[in-house]
């Protein structure tokens, strides 16, 4: 097990990387633009710990596609995984304090939004979805509360798998403030997101 000082060092190193209701149905009308990325930023400290505990979920493959072909079959699978994970974990707040006791955990009996998001990503990786198209994203809710979701990058836009909704929706249909997202090139690294209102053109996925 790594000491706390080593974990803090990893968090510091993560700052730099060249960035290149149940049963509800999802309606995807047209291809939507992607969140606008502003440049490299610090990975969430708890995500660094997560990658140490679950290294297979943090591997990258440059040969993978950065988008999922969104068909009726793949959309149905995304909806099914989203609804199943939402139903399988009992919501519970965590305190990510200096004791380092609480962590992001795959498939716990009880957990918070972080556990829902990493569990969904894990399930989709197991089913053969490309890592580069499954990107965790840090947001703030309309109430100003930090919230983690899974963004699925598809040929018809970026879709959000959320612990607060069983229906998957395009990212810009949410009322979240988007803060940062995993790099598509390497899931260990993260990039900041500019406010859509300030966006002048979409950037290429990192």
C-alpha positions as a Markdown table, in Angstrom:
| # | Residue | x | y | z |
|---|---|---|---|---|
| 1 | Unk | 0.0 | 0.0 | 0.0 |
| 2 | Unk | 1.4 | 3.4 | -0.9 |
| 3 | Unk | 1.9 | 6.0 | 1.7 |
| 4 | Unk | 0.0 | 9.3 | 1.8 |
| 5 | Unk | 3.1 | 11.3 | 0.7 |
| 6 | Unk | 3.3 | 9.1 | -2.4 |
| 7 | Unk | -0.3 | 9.7 | -3.2 |
| 8 | Unk | 0.1 | 13.4 | -2.9 |
| 9 | Unk | 3.1 | 13.3 | -5.2 |
| 10 | Unk | 1.0 | 11.4 | -7.8 |
| 11 | Unk | -1.6 | 14.1 | -7.5 |
| 12 | Unk | 1.0 | 16.8 | -8.2 |
| 13 | Unk | 2.3 | 14.9 | -11.2 |
| 14 | Unk | -1.2 | 14.6 | -12.7 |
| 15 | Unk | -1.4 | 18.3 | -13.4 |
| 16 | Unk | 0.5 | 18.2 | -16.7 |
| 17 | Unk | -0.3 | 16.3 | -19.8 |
| 18 | Unk | -0.5 | 17.5 | -23.4 |
| 19 | Unk | -4.1 | 17.2 | -24.2 |
| 20 | Unk | -4.8 | 16.7 | -27.8 |
| 21 | Unk | -36.9 | 7.1 | -13.6 |
| 22 | Unk | -36.6 | 3.3 | -14.3 |
| 23 | Unk | -38.0 | 2.4 | -17.7 |
| 24 | Unk | -37.4 | 5.9 | -19.0 |
| 25 | Unk | -36.3 | 6.0 | -22.7 |
| 26 | Unk | -33.6 | 8.2 | -24.1 |
| 27 | Unk | -34.4 | 10.4 | -27.1 |
| 28 | Unk | -31.4 | 11.4 | -29.2 |
| 29 | Unk | -32.6 | 13.8 | -31.9 |
| 30 | Unk | -29.4 | 14.7 | -33.6 |
| 31 | Unk | -25.6 | 14.8 | -33.2 |
| 32 | Unk | -24.7 | 17.2 | -30.4 |
| 33 | Unk | -21.4 | 19.1 | -29.9 |
| 34 | Unk | -19.0 | 18.0 | -27.3 |
| 35 | Unk | -18.0 | 19.9 | -24.1 |
| 36 | Unk | -15.3 | 22.4 | -24.9 |
| 37 | Unk | -12.0 | 21.4 | -23.3 |
| 38 | Unk | -9.7 | 24.2 | -22.1 |
| 39 | Unk | -6.5 | 22.3 | -21.2 |
| 40 | Unk | -4.8 | 20.0 | -18.7 |
| 41 | Unk | -5.9 | 20.2 | -15.1 |
| 42 | Unk | -5.4 | 18.2 | -11.8 |
| 43 | Unk | -7.0 | 14.8 | -11.7 |
| 44 | Unk | -9.3 | 14.4 | -8.7 |
| 45 | Unk | -7.2 | 13.0 | -5.8 |
| 46 | Unk | -9.7 | 10.3 | -5.2 |
| 47 | Unk | -9.5 | 9.2 | -8.9 |
| 48 | Unk | -5.7 | 8.8 | -8.4 |
| 49 | Unk | -6.4 | 6.5 | -5.5 |
| 50 | Unk | -9.0 | 4.7 | -7.5 |
| 51 | Unk | -6.5 | 3.9 | -10.3 |
| 52 | Unk | -4.1 | 2.5 | -7.7 |
| 53 | Unk | -6.8 | 0.2 | -6.5 |
| 54 | Unk | -8.3 | -0.7 | -9.9 |
| 55 | Unk | -5.5 | -0.4 | -12.4 |
| 56 | Unk | -7.4 | -2.3 | -15.1 |
| 57 | Unk | -10.0 | 0.4 | -15.2 |
| 58 | Unk | -7.4 | 3.1 | -15.9 |
| 59 | Unk | -5.6 | 1.6 | -18.8 |
| 60 | Unk | -5.5 | 3.3 | -22.2 |
| 61 | Unk | -5.4 | 1.9 | -25.7 |
| 62 | Unk | -4.4 | 4.2 | -28.5 |
| 63 | Unk | -5.9 | 1.8 | -31.1 |
| 64 | Unk | -9.4 | 2.2 | -29.6 |
| 65 | Unk | -12.0 | 4.4 | -31.2 |
| 66 | Unk | -12.8 | 7.6 | -29.2 |
| 67 | Unk | -16.5 | 7.3 | -30.1 |
| 68 | Unk | -19.1 | 4.6 | -29.8 |
| 69 | Unk | -21.3 | 3.9 | -32.7 |
| 70 | Unk | -24.7 | 4.8 | -31.3 |
| 71 | Unk | -27.2 | 2.3 | -32.5 |
| 72 | Unk | -30.5 | 1.2 | -31.0 |
| 73 | Unk | -28.7 | -1.8 | -29.6 |
| 74 | Unk | -25.9 | 0.1 | -28.0 |
| 75 | Unk | -28.3 | 2.7 | -26.7 |
| 76 | Unk | -30.4 | 0.0 | -25.1 |
| 77 | Unk | -27.4 | -1.4 | -23.4 |
| 78 | Unk | -26.3 | 2.0 | -22.1 |
| 79 | Unk | -29.8 | 2.5 | -20.7 |
| 80 | Unk | -29.9 | -0.9 | -19.1 |
| 81 | Unk | -26.5 | -0.5 | -17.4 |
| 82 | Unk | -27.5 | 3.0 | -16.1 |
| 83 | Unk | -30.8 | 1.8 | -14.7 |
| 84 | Unk | -29.3 | -1.4 | -13.2 |
| 85 | Unk | -26.4 | 0.4 | -11.4 |
| 86 | Unk | -28.7 | 3.1 | -10.1 |
| 87 | Unk | -31.0 | 0.5 | -8.6 |
| 88 | Unk | -28.2 | -1.7 | -7.2 |
| 89 | Unk | -26.4 | 0.9 | -5.0 |
| 90 | Unk | -28.1 | 2.5 | -2.1 |
| 91 | Unk | -27.2 | 6.2 | -2.0 |
| 92 | Unk | -25.0 | 7.2 | 0.9 |
| 93 | Unk | -22.9 | 10.3 | 1.5 |
| 94 | Unk | -19.2 | 9.9 | 2.0 |
| 95 | Unk | -16.6 | 12.1 | 3.8 |
| 96 | Unk | -13.4 | 12.3 | 1.8 |
| 97 | Unk | -11.3 | 13.7 | 4.6 |
| 98 | Unk | -7.7 | 13.4 | 5.8 |
| 99 | Unk | -8.3 | 9.9 | 7.2 |
| 100 | Unk | -8.4 | 8.6 | 3.6 |
| 101 | Unk | -10.9 | 5.9 | 4.7 |
| 102 | Unk | -13.6 | 6.6 | 2.0 |
| 103 | Unk | -12.7 | 5.8 | -1.6 |
| 104 | Unk | -14.3 | 5.5 | -5.0 |
| 105 | Unk | -15.5 | 1.9 | -5.1 |
| 106 | Unk | -16.8 | -0.4 | -7.8 |
| 107 | Unk | -20.2 | -2.0 | -7.1 |
| 108 | Unk | -20.6 | -1.2 | -3.4 |
| 109 | Unk | -23.8 | -1.9 | -1.5 |
| 110 | Unk | -24.0 | 1.7 | -0.5 |
| 111 | Unk | -22.2 | 4.6 | -2.1 |
| 112 | Unk | -22.2 | 8.1 | -3.6 |
| 113 | Unk | -22.3 | 9.5 | -7.1 |
| 114 | Unk | -18.6 | 8.7 | -7.6 |
| 115 | Unk | -19.3 | 5.0 | -6.9 |
| 116 | Unk | -22.2 | 4.9 | -9.4 |
| 117 | Unk | -20.1 | 6.5 | -12.1 |
| 118 | Unk | -17.0 | 4.3 | -11.8 |
| 119 | Unk | -19.3 | 1.2 | -11.5 |
| 120 | Unk | -21.0 | 2.1 | -14.8 |
| 121 | Unk | -17.7 | 2.7 | -16.5 |
| 122 | Unk | -16.4 | -0.6 | -15.2 |
| 123 | Unk | -19.5 | -2.5 | -16.5 |
| 124 | Unk | -19.2 | -1.0 | -19.9 |
| 125 | Unk | -15.5 | -1.7 | -20.1 |
| 126 | Unk | -16.3 | -5.4 | -19.3 |
| 127 | Unk | -18.7 | -5.4 | -22.2 |
| 128 | Unk | -16.1 | -4.2 | -24.6 |
| 129 | Unk | -16.8 | -0.5 | -24.9 |
| 130 | Unk | -13.6 | 1.5 | -25.6 |
| 131 | Unk | -12.0 | 3.2 | -22.6 |
| 132 | Unk | -11.4 | 6.4 | -24.5 |
| 133 | Unk | -15.1 | 6.9 | -25.1 |
| 134 | Unk | -16.0 | 6.4 | -21.4 |
| 135 | Unk | -15.0 | 9.6 | -19.6 |
| 136 | Unk | -15.7 | 10.5 | -16.0 |
| 137 | Unk | -16.6 | 14.2 | -15.5 |
| 138 | Unk | -16.7 | 16.4 | -12.5 |
| 139 | Unk | -19.7 | 18.8 | -12.4 |
| 140 | Unk | -21.6 | 21.0 | -10.1 |
| 141 | Unk | -25.4 | 20.7 | -9.7 |
| 142 | Unk | -27.7 | 23.7 | -9.9 |
| 143 | Unk | -27.5 | 23.7 | -6.1 |
| 144 | Unk | -23.7 | 24.1 | -6.3 |
| 145 | Unk | -23.0 | 20.5 | -5.1 |
| 146 | Unk | -20.1 | 18.6 | -6.6 |
| 147 | Unk | -21.2 | 15.7 | -8.7 |
| 148 | Unk | -19.5 | 13.0 | -10.8 |
| 149 | Unk | -21.1 | 11.5 | -13.9 |
| 150 | Unk | -20.0 | 9.3 | -16.8 |
| 151 | Unk | -19.9 | 10.9 | -20.2 |
| 152 | Unk | -20.2 | 8.4 | -23.1 |
| 153 | Unk | -18.8 | 9.8 | -26.4 |
| 154 | Unk | -20.8 | 8.6 | -29.3 |
| 155 | Unk | -21.3 | 9.2 | -33.0 |
| 156 | Unk | -24.4 | 11.2 | -32.2 |
| 157 | Unk | -23.1 | 13.3 | -29.4 |
| 158 | Unk | -21.9 | 13.1 | -25.8 |
| 159 | Unk | -24.4 | 11.4 | -23.5 |
| 160 | Unk | -24.6 | 11.5 | -19.7 |
| 161 | Unk | -25.1 | 8.4 | -17.5 |
| 162 | Unk | -26.1 | 9.9 | -14.1 |
| 163 | Unk | -26.9 | 8.5 | -10.7 |
| 164 | Unk | -29.7 | 11.1 | -10.4 |
| 165 | Unk | -31.6 | 10.0 | -13.5 |
| 166 | Unk | -32.4 | 6.6 | -15.1 |
| 167 | Unk | -32.8 | 8.2 | -18.5 |
| 168 | Unk | -29.6 | 9.0 | -20.4 |
| 169 | Unk | -29.5 | 12.5 | -21.9 |
| 170 | Unk | -27.2 | 14.7 | -24.0 |
| 171 | Unk | -24.7 | 16.5 | -21.9 |
| 172 | Unk | -26.0 | 20.0 | -22.8 |
| 173 | Unk | -29.5 | 19.0 | -21.7 |
| 174 | Unk | -28.4 | 18.9 | -18.1 |
| 175 | Unk | -28.4 | 21.9 | -15.8 |
| 176 | Unk | -24.9 | 21.1 | -14.5 |
| 177 | Unk | -21.8 | 23.3 | -14.5 |
| 178 | Unk | -19.1 | 21.3 | -16.2 |
| 179 | Unk | -15.7 | 21.5 | -14.6 |
| 180 | Unk | -13.3 | 18.8 | -15.8 |
| 181 | Unk | -13.3 | 15.5 | -17.7 |
| 182 | Unk | -11.0 | 12.6 | -18.2 |
| 183 | Unk | -8.7 | 12.8 | -21.2 |
| 184 | Unk | -9.6 | 10.4 | -24.0 |
| 185 | Unk | -5.9 | 9.7 | -24.6 |
| 186 | Unk | -5.2 | 8.5 | -21.1 |
| 187 | Unk | -7.8 | 8.0 | -18.3 |
| 188 | Unk | -5.3 | 8.9 | -15.6 |
| 189 | Unk | -5.3 | 12.5 | -16.9 |
| 190 | Unk | -8.0 | 15.2 | -16.9 |
| 191 | Unk | -8.7 | 18.4 | -18.8 |
| 192 | Unk | -10.7 | 21.4 | -17.8 |
| 193 | Unk | -14.0 | 22.3 | -19.5 |
| 194 | Unk | -14.9 | 25.9 | -20.5 |
| 195 | Unk | -18.4 | 27.2 | -20.0 |
| 196 | Unk | -20.6 | 26.5 | -23.1 |
| 197 | Unk | -21.5 | 30.1 | -23.1 |
| 198 | Unk | -17.9 | 31.1 | -23.6 |
| 199 | Unk | -17.3 | 28.5 | -26.3 |
| 200 | Unk | -16.6 | 29.7 | -29.8 |
| 201 | Unk | -15.9 | 26.3 | -31.4 |
| 202 | Unk | -15.7 | 22.7 | -30.3 |
| 203 | Unk | -12.2 | 21.4 | -29.5 |
| 204 | Unk | -11.0 | 17.9 | -30.5 |
| 205 | Unk | -11.3 | 15.3 | -27.8 |
| 206 | Unk | -8.2 | 14.9 | -25.7 |
